[in-house]
Amino acid sequence: MRKQLITLFLLVPLCGCAVAMSASRSTAKGDPAMMQVGADRAIIEESFGSPNMTASLDGGKTKVIYKIDPEAHSAGARNAAVAGHVVADVLTLGLWEVVGTPLELAAQDKYTNYVLIYDKANKVESVETIK
């Protein structure tokens, strides 16, 4: 009986880790393939939102950086994964965390920085990806 209590106390802090990790994953913002030379700034910002960093350059150019996970799933897929972890936790009395947490660690977001240079007409002049 003592071993079971010790095991239970060791497993309790793990409960909810996979759920929280899954809920904190980023969702897809748009197709990074649209970040190409000649693309219009308004179209890119409509799809990806405000950039993570903006800097003014000489000659009226602008440098922006987007930090995006190109393999991110939709919000619906993320919510389904969260629900799956919650159900599995309840059905296994928290033991799912032994499996779910390593799964979520293996599936962490893999961000790529997209560095775009806009010309003074707000068209993409160059694109660089940094992983």
Order of alpha helices (4+ residues) and beta strands (2+ residues): alpha-alpha-alpha-beta-beta-alpha-alpha-beta-beta
